């Protein structure tokens, strides 16, 4: 049966030092991040949800908790939804931090189309597709929610919409606590993507 898999990016993380946390454990949502998770949970009441699948990382698990509670579902942890690995993980990485100007970083920047600094885009697409269809199957004809991370969500959407994978990270349409919805037809094929920002009012000012 046709239904939708809504892929939710986690809420804001408490990260005052602007560290690229990547796959590191122990990064929790900020107070605003918890508010975002609550807003998304309220927004999701419009759907009949049959499954909630979540990245194993703490920030994703915390984002999923109110959503799962609203729909009376147990969280299913799916490693396929995890963040992409990145060689710069654990470093301060905001604009002007100087990481990319250091000669030791240059060897990791030679092939941006792969990318050479982290998990290959094609691998991200493969595992995210598996995660989406796993959640779809678990939902048994109802909608499903997956909670994941910005880069894997954006790369999956780019692949589905035929967009080139090499991109400017500042131009990703995947804000905190945003929902990228993959619509699946009666033949089990993705036949469209829509995008929503249920927590837009709480997004940090640029």
N, CA, C and O of each residue as an XYZ file, in Angstrom:
824
protein
N       0.830     -1.197      0.000
C       0.000      0.000      0.000
C       0.867      1.251      0.000
O       1.964      1.249      0.557
N       0.377      2.321     -0.625
C       1.110      3.565     -0.637
C       1.085      4.232      0.728
O       0.058      4.220      1.407
N       2.186      4.803      1.127
C       2.276      5.534      2.389
C       3.507      6.427      2.316
O       4.150      6.537      1.272
N       3.822      7.056      3.427
C       4.935      8.009      3.452
C       5.885      7.684      4.587
O       5.461      7.337      5.689
N       7.171      7.800      4.309
C       8.198      7.699      5.349
C       8.750      9.104      5.565
O       9.372      9.685      4.677
N       8.515      9.631      6.745
C       8.956     10.975      7.111
C      10.319     10.873      7.794
O      10.440     10.256      8.852
N      11.334     11.472      7.195
C      12.686     11.378      7.758
C      13.003     12.701      8.458
O      13.161     13.743      7.822
N      13.088     12.627      9.756
C      13.234     13.783     10.631
C      14.697     13.991     11.018
O      15.368     13.069     11.482
N      15.175     15.211     10.820
C      16.497     15.548     11.357
C      16.340     15.856     12.847
O      15.343     16.448     13.262
N      17.316     15.457     13.637
C      17.255     15.706     15.079
C      17.198     17.204     15.395
O      17.496     18.041     14.542
N      16.814     17.523     16.616
C      16.745     18.907     17.065
C      18.110     19.474     17.441
O      19.137     18.805     17.325
N      18.091     20.714     17.890
C      19.341     21.412     18.229
C      20.088     20.692     19.357
O      19.487     20.251     20.337
N      21.399     20.584     19.196
C      22.277     19.942     20.176
C      22.956     21.013     21.032
O      23.279     22.094     20.539
N      23.169     20.714     22.300
C      23.928     21.627     23.161
C      25.397     21.536     22.762
O      26.074     20.556     23.074
N      25.881     22.561     22.071
C      27.225     22.518     21.483
C      27.795     23.935     21.383
O      28.025     24.430     20.279
N      28.026     24.595     22.532
C      28.467     25.991     22.494
C      29.821     26.210     21.831
O      30.107     27.315     21.370
N      30.656     25.183     21.774
C      31.983     25.319     21.168
C      31.973     25.049     19.669
O      33.017     25.142     19.023
N      30.817     24.717     19.102
C      30.670     24.456     17.667
C      31.589     23.329     17.188
O      32.262     23.454     16.164
N      31.607     22.232     17.940
C      32.398     21.060     17.586
C      31.641     20.239     16.538
O      30.418     20.121     16.602
N      32.363     19.678     15.585
C      31.756     18.749     14.643
C      31.638     17.402     15.357
O      32.610     16.650     15.428
N      30.459     17.100     15.882
C      30.335     15.944     16.771
C      30.239     14.620     16.032
O      30.633     13.589     16.577
N      29.726     14.618     14.808
C      29.763     13.412     13.986
C      29.197     12.181     14.667
O      28.049     12.180     15.111
N      30.004     11.135     14.748
C      29.576      9.858     15.309
C      29.834      9.752     16.810
O      29.587      8.702     17.404
N      30.321     10.811     17.422
C      30.628     10.759     18.843
C      29.358     10.574     19.675
O      28.317     11.159     19.377
N      29.461      9.762     20.706
C      28.352      9.549     21.627
C      28.303     10.683     22.665
O      29.278     11.411     22.852
N      27.166     10.811     23.325
C      27.075     11.720     24.457
C      26.649     13.139     24.160
O      26.615     13.969     25.068
N      26.320     13.446     22.908
C      25.844     14.784     22.577
C      24.330     14.823     22.734
O      23.601     14.124     22.030
N      23.869     15.648     23.666
C      22.457     15.720     24.004
C      21.798     16.940     23.359
O      22.477     17.881     22.948
N      20.484     16.911     23.279
C      19.754     18.072     22.803
C      19.860     19.223     23.797
O      19.947     19.014     25.007
N      19.850     20.426     23.268
C      19.730     21.610     24.104
C      18.284     21.734     24.579
O      17.424     20.960     24.160
N      18.014     22.707     25.453
C      16.635     22.945     25.874
C      15.759     23.262     24.656
O      14.626     22.793     24.547
N      16.307     24.064     23.751
C      15.552     24.391     22.539
C      15.360     23.157     21.661
O      14.329     23.010     21.006
N      16.351     22.278     21.652
C      16.224     21.042     20.890
C      15.081     20.176     21.393
O      14.361     19.567     20.601
N      14.913     20.122     22.720
C      13.793     19.369     23.283
C      12.466     20.027     22.920
O      11.482     19.333     22.663
N      12.429     21.361     22.896
C      11.208     22.057     22.467
C      10.885     21.716     21.013
O       9.728     21.495     20.657
N      11.926     21.677     20.180
C      11.729     21.323     18.779
C      11.120     19.926     18.649
O      10.195     19.708     17.867
N      11.651     18.994     19.422
C      11.153     17.615     19.369
C       9.680     17.567     19.751
O       8.905     16.810     19.168
N       9.296     18.380     20.734
C       7.898     18.435     21.143
C       7.001     19.003     20.063
O       5.892     18.513     19.849
N       7.476     20.040     19.380
C       6.690     20.631     18.290
C       6.473     19.627     17.158
O       5.376     19.523     16.610
N       7.528     18.894     16.816
C       7.404     17.899     15.748
C       6.413     16.807     16.152
O       5.608     16.354     15.338
N       6.484     16.394     17.407
C       5.555     15.363     17.883
C       4.104     15.833     17.739
O       3.241     15.075     17.297
N       3.845     17.090     18.117
C       2.488     17.632     17.960
C       2.089     17.688     16.479
O       0.972     17.321     16.113
N       2.998     18.142     15.652
C       2.746     18.247     14.211
C       2.425     16.882     13.603
O       1.619     16.780     12.678
N       3.056     15.845     14.125
C       2.911     14.500     13.557
C       1.562     13.865     13.853
O       1.245     12.812     13.301
N       0.763     14.484     14.714
C      -0.540     13.906     15.065
C      -1.484     13.815     13.873
O      -2.473     13.084     13.923
N      -1.193     14.544     12.813
C      -2.032     14.495     11.610
C      -1.880     13.177     10.844
O      -2.677     12.878      9.954
N      -0.846     12.383     11.196
C      -0.565     11.137     10.488
C      -0.894      9.923     11.356
O      -0.818      9.977     12.584
N      -1.254      8.844     10.698
C      -1.392      7.559     11.382
C      -0.045      6.841     11.242
O       0.327      6.400     10.155
N       0.660      6.736     12.337
C       2.056      6.280     12.312
C       2.162      4.846     12.820
O       1.670      4.511     13.897
N       2.808      4.021     12.026
C       2.934      2.611     12.372
C       4.312      2.192     12.847
O       4.476      1.086     13.361
N       5.321      3.069     12.683
C       6.680      2.701     13.093
C       7.519      3.958     13.291
O       7.346      4.959     12.595
N       8.436      3.882     14.262
C       9.389      4.964     14.515
C      10.777      4.333     14.584
O      11.103      3.637     15.546
N      11.590      4.581     13.560
C      12.942      4.031     13.482
C      13.946      5.166     13.659
O      13.762      6.254     13.113
N      15.010      4.910     14.426
C      15.849      6.007     14.900
C      17.336      5.640     14.862
O      17.722      4.510     15.161
N      18.150      6.616     14.491
C      19.608      6.503     14.594
C      19.990      6.174     16.031
O      19.304      6.600     16.961
N      21.074      5.423     16.231
C      21.491      5.081     17.599
C      22.093      6.243     18.387
O      22.273      6.123     19.599
N      22.406      7.349     17.745
C      23.055      8.459     18.451
C      22.076      9.166     19.384
O      20.886      9.279     19.090
N      22.599      9.639     20.512
C      21.770     10.167     21.586
C      20.850     11.297     21.138
O      19.681     11.331     21.521
N      21.362     12.216     20.337
C      20.550     13.367     19.918
C      19.334     12.940     19.100
O      18.281     13.572     19.171
N      19.480     11.869     18.326
C      18.356     11.353     17.544
C      17.364     10.625     18.445
O      16.152     10.767     18.283
N      17.875      9.849     19.389
C      17.006      9.128     20.306
C      16.161     10.095     21.133
O      14.974      9.855     21.351
N      16.770     11.186     21.592
C      16.040     12.173     22.382
C      14.988     12.893     21.534
O      13.906     13.211     22.026
N      15.301     13.147     20.273
C      14.340     13.785     19.373
C      13.143     12.880     19.126
O      12.012     13.353     19.015
N      13.390     11.594     19.043
C      12.331     10.635     18.730
C      11.402     10.347     19.897
O      10.263      9.931     19.684
N      11.857     10.557     21.121
C      11.090     10.114     22.288
C       9.671     10.683     22.338
O       8.724      9.906     22.462
N       9.479     12.016     22.247
C       8.091     12.522     22.304
C       7.247     12.072     21.113
O       6.040     11.868     21.250
N       7.859     11.919     19.971
C       7.156     11.445     18.776
C       6.623     10.030     18.996
O       5.462      9.739     18.707
N       7.485      9.162     19.509
C       7.077      7.781     19.768
C       5.982      7.726     20.829
O       5.054      6.924     20.726
N       6.090      8.575     21.846
C       5.096      8.584     22.922
C       3.729      9.026     22.407
O       2.708      8.448     22.780
N       3.706     10.049     21.550
C       2.446     10.550     20.988
C       1.696      9.447     20.248
O       0.469      9.371     20.304
N       2.448      8.595     19.553
C       1.820      7.562     18.728
C       1.783      6.186     19.408
O       1.332      5.207     18.814
N       2.257      6.122     20.646
C       2.218      4.866     21.373
C       3.094      3.787     20.759
O       2.737      2.609     20.771
N       4.251      4.191     20.219
C       5.139      3.244     19.532
C       6.460      3.081     20.284
O       6.958      4.015     20.912
N       7.002      1.889     20.204
C       8.357      1.654     20.690
C       9.346      2.154     19.655
O       9.116      2.021     18.453
N      10.438      2.725     20.115
C      11.503      3.147     19.202
C      12.282      1.923     18.722
O      12.723      1.098     19.522
N      12.440      1.825     17.412
C      13.316      0.814     16.822
C      14.608      1.495     16.415
O      14.598      2.389     15.569
N      15.716      1.087     17.003
C      17.007      1.680     16.673
C      17.574      1.026     15.419
O      17.730     -0.194     15.359
N      17.879      1.846     14.421
C      18.386      1.347     13.139
C      19.735      1.998     12.840
O      19.783      3.193     12.547
N      20.832      1.241     12.906
C      22.164      1.794     12.631
C      22.301      2.380     11.226
O      23.195      3.190     10.983
N      21.428      1.982     10.299
C      21.496      2.512      8.934
C      21.185      4.014      8.899
O      21.514      4.688      7.922
N      20.559      4.539      9.949
C      20.170      5.945     10.001
C      21.223      6.843     10.650
O      20.979      8.032     10.854
N      22.377      6.291     10.971
C      23.394      7.030     11.712
C      24.013      8.155     10.870
O      23.896      8.169      9.644
N      24.660      9.077     11.543
C      25.375     10.168     10.888
C      26.491      9.612     10.001
O      26.955      8.490     10.207
N      26.916     10.402      9.019
C      28.040     10.018      8.160
C      29.362     10.242      8.892
O      29.529     11.236      9.598
N      30.290      9.317      8.718
C      31.624      9.478      9.287
C      32.339     10.652      8.619
O      32.124     10.937      7.441
N      33.195     11.330      9.395
C      33.914     12.501      8.887
C      35.259     12.592      9.576
O      35.338     12.507     10.801
N      36.325     12.763      8.795
C      37.687     12.794      9.340
C      37.897     13.969     10.281
O      38.804     13.940     11.112
N      37.068     15.003     10.163
C      37.214     16.196     10.991
C      36.380     16.139     12.270
O      36.296     17.123     13.004
N      35.779     15.010     12.531
C      34.976     14.827     13.736
C      35.784     15.178     14.991
O      36.956     14.820     15.112
N      35.137     15.880     15.913
C      35.782     16.256     17.170
C      36.518     17.581     17.118
O      37.027     18.047     18.137
N      36.583     18.201     15.934
C      37.270     19.481     15.784
C      36.266     20.623     15.716
O      35.116     20.444     15.315
N      36.729     21.795     16.117
C      35.900     22.983     15.977
C      35.856     23.323     14.496
O      36.897     23.477     13.856
N      34.648     23.440     13.954
C      34.530     23.465     12.505
C      33.661     24.593     11.975
O      33.255     24.555     10.813
N      33.366     25.591     12.788
C      32.546     26.684     12.272
C      33.369     27.559     11.330
O      34.597     27.474     11.314
N      32.688     28.406     10.541
C      33.337     29.261      9.569
C      34.392     30.129     10.250
O      34.099     30.812     11.231
N      35.631     30.102      9.724
C      36.699     30.908     10.283
C      37.529     30.196     11.334
O      38.452     30.792     11.890
N      37.224     28.925     11.625
C      37.973     28.208     12.662
C      39.381     27.845     12.217
O      40.244     27.597     13.059
N      39.635     27.809     10.898
C      40.975     27.558     10.390
C      41.298     26.112     10.087
O      42.388     25.825      9.593
N      40.387     25.186     10.364
C      40.669     23.758     10.147
C      41.048     23.484      8.705
O      42.019     22.772      8.450
N      40.309     24.030      7.764
C      40.544     23.725      6.351
C      41.770     24.431      5.784
O      42.238     24.074      4.704
N      42.294     25.420      6.491
C      43.492     26.108      6.001
C      44.776     25.406      6.421
O      45.853     25.751      5.936
N      44.678     24.432      7.309
C      45.873     23.756      7.808
C      46.333     22.713      6.793
O      45.511     21.942      6.298
N      47.632     22.670      6.468
C      48.139     21.720      5.464
C      47.802     20.262      5.752
O      47.647     19.476      4.818
N      47.686     19.883      7.020
C      47.374     18.488      7.348
C      45.972     18.085      6.897
O      45.669     16.897      6.791
N      45.121     19.071      6.632
C      43.753     18.784      6.195
C      43.652     18.593      4.690
O      42.702     17.977      4.208
N      44.612     19.111      3.950
C      44.460     19.177      2.493
C      44.346     17.815      1.836
O      43.640     17.669      0.839
N      45.031     16.809      2.379
C      44.996     15.472      1.764
C      43.600     14.858      1.808
O      43.289     13.945      1.043
N      42.755     15.373      2.719
C      41.403     14.842      2.850
C      40.402     15.567      1.951
O      39.221     15.220      1.936
N      40.864     16.567      1.203
C      39.951     17.413      0.429
C      40.122     17.241     -1.080
O      39.625     18.051     -1.863
N      40.821     16.191     -1.480
C      41.203     16.059     -2.894
C      40.080     15.577     -3.810
O      40.109     15.840     -5.012
N      39.088     14.873     -3.255
C      38.019     14.305     -4.095
C      36.651     14.616     -3.477
O      36.033     13.743     -2.868
N      36.184     15.843     -3.631
C      34.927     16.247     -2.976
C      33.705     15.508     -3.497
O      32.669     15.498     -2.833
N      33.799     14.890     -4.670
C      32.643     14.182     -5.228
C      32.431     12.818     -4.580
O      31.421     12.171     -4.856
N      33.367     12.348     -3.711
C      33.215     11.011     -3.098
C      32.412     11.042     -1.784
O      31.438     10.293     -1.718
N      32.709     11.818     -0.741
C      33.813     12.750     -0.568
C      35.009     12.077      0.104
O      34.853     11.083      0.814
N      36.183     12.619     -0.121
C      37.413     12.013      0.390
C      37.596     12.216      1.894
O      38.482     11.595      2.482
N      36.788     13.066      2.536
C      36.937     13.315      3.973
C      35.989     12.481      4.834
O      35.995     12.605      6.059
N      35.175     11.634      4.203
C      34.239     10.887      5.027
C      33.567      9.745      4.288
O      34.060      9.284      3.258
N      32.447      9.292      4.815
C      31.712      8.178      4.226
C      31.275      8.515      2.804
O      30.687      9.574      2.585
N      31.543      7.657      1.841
C      31.150      7.931      0.452
C      29.647      8.175      0.325
O      28.838      7.530      0.992
N      29.296      9.114     -0.542
C      27.887      9.440     -0.751
C      27.080      8.219     -1.185
O      25.951      8.027     -0.734
N      27.652      7.399     -2.055
C      26.913      6.235     -2.556
C      26.575      5.262     -1.422
O      25.514      4.639     -1.425
N      27.476      5.140     -0.464
C      27.210      4.268      0.681
C      26.087      4.852      1.535
O      25.227      4.120      2.025
N      26.099      6.176      1.710
C      25.025      6.822      2.472
C      23.676      6.588      1.809
O      22.695      6.281      2.487
N      23.618      6.731      0.499
C      22.366      6.520     -0.229
C      21.867      5.092     -0.029
O      20.686      4.876      0.247
N      22.757      4.127     -0.167
C      22.384      2.722     -0.047
C      21.795      2.416      1.323
O      20.734      1.799      1.422
N      22.478      2.846      2.376
C      21.984      2.501      3.720
C      20.716      3.277      4.081
O      19.845      2.752      4.774
N      20.610      4.524      3.615
C      19.411      5.300      3.921
C      18.187      4.735      3.192
O      17.086      4.727      3.743
N      18.378      4.266      1.961
C      17.269      3.612      1.256
C      16.822      2.356      2.005
O      15.625      2.101      2.141
N      17.784      1.579      2.486
C      17.440      0.387      3.257
C      16.649      0.767      4.504
O      15.687      0.091      4.866
N      17.061      1.858      5.161
C      16.384      2.297      6.374
C      14.958      2.754      6.077
O      14.030      2.416      6.811
N      14.787      3.519      5.009
C      13.459      4.016      4.639
C      12.510      2.865      4.329
O      11.372      2.853      4.797
N      12.970      1.907      3.549
C      12.084      0.804      3.181
C      11.872     -0.182      4.331
O      10.845     -0.859      4.386
N      12.832     -0.264      5.242
C      12.631     -1.069      6.440
C      11.534     -0.466      7.308
O      10.673     -1.184      7.816
N      11.567      0.862      7.477
C      10.527      1.537      8.262
C       9.171      1.420      7.573
O       8.149      1.200      8.224
N       9.174      1.567      6.261
C       7.942      1.435      5.477
C       7.315      0.056      5.686
O       6.106     -0.057      5.883
N       8.122     -0.965      5.644
C       7.619     -2.327      5.833
C       7.090     -2.525      7.248
O       6.047     -3.150      7.442
N       7.811     -1.992      8.240
C       7.389     -2.144      9.636
C       6.073     -1.443      9.921
O       5.305     -1.875     10.780
N       5.811     -0.352      9.195
C       4.598      0.436      9.431
C       3.341     -0.242      8.922
O       2.235      0.156      9.288
N       3.490     -1.258      8.084
C       2.362     -2.093      7.644
C       1.218     -1.265      7.059
O       0.066     -1.397      7.472
N       1.552     -0.420      6.103
C       0.533      0.352      5.405
C       0.285      1.731      5.975
O      -0.352      2.559      5.324
N       0.774      2.001      7.181
C       0.661      3.326      7.774
C       1.913      4.136      7.444
O       2.842      3.613      6.829
N       1.945      5.398      7.845
C       3.152      6.196      7.691
C       4.199      5.755      8.710
O       3.874      5.141      9.727
N       5.448      6.074      8.426
C       6.541      5.787      9.354
C       7.382      7.041      9.547
O       7.415      7.918      8.683
N       8.055      7.116     10.676
C       9.029      8.168     10.921
C      10.407      7.549     11.125
O      10.558      6.541     11.815
N      11.406      8.172     10.510
C      12.801      7.850     10.762
C      13.463      9.103     11.311
O      13.177     10.202     10.837
N      14.330      8.968     12.287
C      15.069     10.116     12.812
C      16.543      9.911     12.490
O      17.152      8.924     12.902
N      17.106     10.867     11.742
C      18.468     10.733     11.262
C      19.198     12.079     11.364
O      18.933     12.871     12.268
N      20.113     12.322     10.432
C      21.046     13.450     10.514
C      21.103     14.177      9.173
O      20.749     13.618      8.135
N      21.552     15.429      9.209
C      21.399     16.288      8.044
C      22.028     15.734      6.767
O      21.347     15.632      5.747
N      23.300     15.377      6.801
C      23.967     14.977      5.564
C      23.341     13.729      4.926
O      23.039     13.760      3.733
N      23.134     12.638      5.665
C      22.510     11.469      5.016
C      21.120     11.756      4.465
O      20.744     11.234      3.416
N      20.351     12.594      5.180
C      19.013     12.941      4.685
C      19.120     13.720      3.377
O      18.414     13.428      2.411
N      20.007     14.711      3.355
C      20.145     15.549      2.158
C      20.662     14.760      0.966
O      20.204     14.958     -0.159
N      21.616     13.866      1.209
C      22.177     13.069      0.123
C      21.131     12.109     -0.442
O      21.065     11.907     -1.655
N      20.316     11.519      0.427
C      19.243     10.650     -0.058
C      18.251     11.454     -0.894
O      17.868     11.025     -1.982
N      17.839     12.604     -0.397
C      16.901     13.433     -1.168
C      17.516     13.842     -2.510
O      16.842     13.808     -3.539
N      18.786     14.224     -2.497
C      19.458     14.638     -3.734
C      19.459     13.510     -4.753
O      19.224     13.734     -5.940
N      19.724     12.293     -4.281
C      19.740     11.140     -5.191
C      18.355     10.878     -5.769
O      18.211     10.642     -6.969
N      17.339     10.919     -4.914
C      15.976     10.649     -5.371
C      15.509     11.697     -6.371
O      14.808     11.376     -7.330
N      15.899     12.957     -6.147
C      15.464     14.041     -7.017
C      16.405     14.297     -8.197
O      16.186     15.212     -8.991
N      17.456     13.477     -8.301
C      18.361     13.593     -9.446
C      19.314     14.769     -9.368
O      19.779     15.264    -10.394
N      19.610     15.225     -8.145
C      20.521     16.348     -7.949
C      21.949     15.826     -7.798
O      22.144     14.725     -7.284
N      22.931     16.577     -8.227
C      24.314     16.115     -8.067
C      24.661     16.045     -6.580
O      24.171     16.840     -5.778
N      25.496     15.099     -6.234
C      25.793     14.837     -4.831
C      26.813     15.808     -4.256
O      26.731     16.149     -3.076
N      27.766     16.258     -5.051
C      28.718     17.250     -4.575
C      27.985     18.589     -4.432
O      27.302     19.017     -5.363
N      28.117     19.249     -3.288
C      27.285     20.405     -3.029
C      27.925     21.324     -1.993
O      28.924     20.977     -1.364
N      27.333     22.491     -1.833
C      27.727     23.447     -0.804
C      26.895     23.154      0.445
O      25.674     23.306      0.404
N      27.517     22.739      1.557
C      26.745     22.387      2.765
C      25.845     23.512      3.258
O      24.826     23.251      3.897
N      26.205     24.748      2.972
C      25.396     25.882      3.432
C      24.064     25.982      2.697
O      23.177     26.721      3.124
N      23.913     25.244      1.596
C      22.703     25.336      0.789
C      21.783     24.124      0.934
O      20.832     23.972      0.168
N      22.063     23.265      1.909
C      21.184     22.120      2.136
C      19.834     22.604      2.682
O      19.784     23.444      3.580
N      18.767     22.074      2.139
C      17.439     22.356      2.677
C      17.097     21.236      3.656
O      16.404     20.276      3.321
N      17.606     21.394      4.876
C      17.423     20.356      5.895
C      17.754     20.959      7.254
O      18.761     20.608      7.868
N      16.898     21.870      7.720
C      17.161     22.567      8.969
C      16.941     21.640     10.165
O      16.447     20.522     10.017
N      17.310     22.117     11.334
C      17.087     21.366     12.561
C      15.603     21.010     12.702
O      14.727     21.848     12.485
N      15.342     19.764     13.066
C      13.981     19.263     13.292
C      13.085     19.388     12.061
O      11.862     19.439     12.184
N      13.687     19.436     10.889
C      12.902     19.448      9.650
C      12.523     18.022      9.268
O      13.116     17.052      9.738
N      11.514     17.923      8.398
C      11.011     16.613      7.972
C      11.058     16.524      6.448
O      10.421     17.313      5.751
N      11.813     15.564      5.947
C      11.867     15.268      4.514
C      11.048     13.997      4.296
O      11.428     12.922      4.760
N       9.932     14.123      3.595
C       8.981     13.023      3.476
C       9.094     12.334      2.113
O       8.983     12.978      1.070
N       9.313     11.041      2.136
C       9.436     10.234      0.924
C       8.127      9.467      0.733
O       7.769      8.608      1.539
N       7.426      9.794     -0.346
C       6.122      9.203     -0.617
C       6.300      7.942     -1.462
O       6.945      7.967     -2.510
N       5.731      6.867     -0.997
C       5.914      5.558     -1.626
C       4.583      5.102     -2.216
O       3.566      5.067     -1.524
N       4.601      4.754     -3.496
C       3.358      4.406     -4.185
C       2.947      2.956     -3.922
O       3.606      2.235     -3.172
N       1.863      2.552     -4.544
C       1.328      1.208     -4.325
C       2.247      0.101     -4.837
O       2.109     -1.058     -4.446
N       3.180      0.461     -5.707
C       4.139     -0.517     -6.225
C       5.420     -0.559     -5.402
O       6.359     -1.274     -5.750
N       5.462      0.209     -4.304
C       6.639      0.206     -3.447
C       7.792      1.040     -3.966
O       8.946      0.787     -3.621
N       7.493      2.037     -4.793
C       8.519      2.918     -5.347
C       8.353      4.330     -4.780
O       7.231      4.778     -4.542
N       9.464      5.026     -4.565
C       9.385      6.420     -4.139
C       8.934      7.252     -5.332
O       9.597      7.272     -6.369
N       7.803      7.940     -5.182
C       7.279      8.707     -6.314
C       7.182     10.205     -6.021
O       6.521     10.937     -6.757
N       7.840     10.668     -4.946
C       7.848     12.097     -4.665
C       8.449     12.391     -3.298
O       8.517     11.524     -2.426
N       8.882     13.633     -3.137
C       9.479     14.086     -1.881
C       8.869     15.434     -1.524
O       8.726     16.298     -2.389
N       8.509     15.619     -0.262
C       8.095     16.930      0.225
C       8.916     17.279      1.462
O       9.520     16.410      2.091
N       8.924     18.551      1.792
C       9.781     19.048      2.868
C       8.979     19.960      3.783
O       8.213     20.800      3.311
N       9.154     19.796      5.097
C       8.410     20.587      6.080
C       9.337     21.023      7.214
O      10.336     20.364      7.505
N       8.991     22.140      7.848
C       9.746     22.655      8.988
C       8.790     22.915     10.155
O       8.431     24.063     10.414
N       8.378     21.863     10.855
C       7.419     22.032     11.951
C       7.930     22.901     13.095
O       7.134     23.494     13.823
N       9.246     22.983     13.261
C       9.829     23.757     14.371
C      10.488     25.048     13.880
O      11.396     25.574     14.524
N      10.027     25.546     12.747
C      10.651     26.734     12.135
C      10.724     27.914     13.097
O      11.705     28.658     13.083
N       9.711     28.096     13.927
C       9.672     29.237     14.844
C      10.798     29.196     15.879
O      11.130     30.218     16.479
N      11.377     28.028     16.083
C      12.441     27.877     17.074
C      13.850     27.852     16.468
O      14.835     27.746     17.199
N      13.947     27.945     15.170
C      15.279     27.890     14.551
C      16.136     29.070     14.986
O      15.641     30.194     15.066
N      17.421     28.830     15.269
C      18.322     29.935     15.654
C      18.400     30.976     14.552
O      18.358     30.650     13.366
N      18.515     32.236     14.962
C      18.647     33.297     13.990
C      20.019     33.238     13.324
O      21.029     33.011     13.989
N      20.049     33.443     12.004
C      21.318     33.400     11.288
C      22.071     34.710     11.458
O      23.169     34.864     10.923
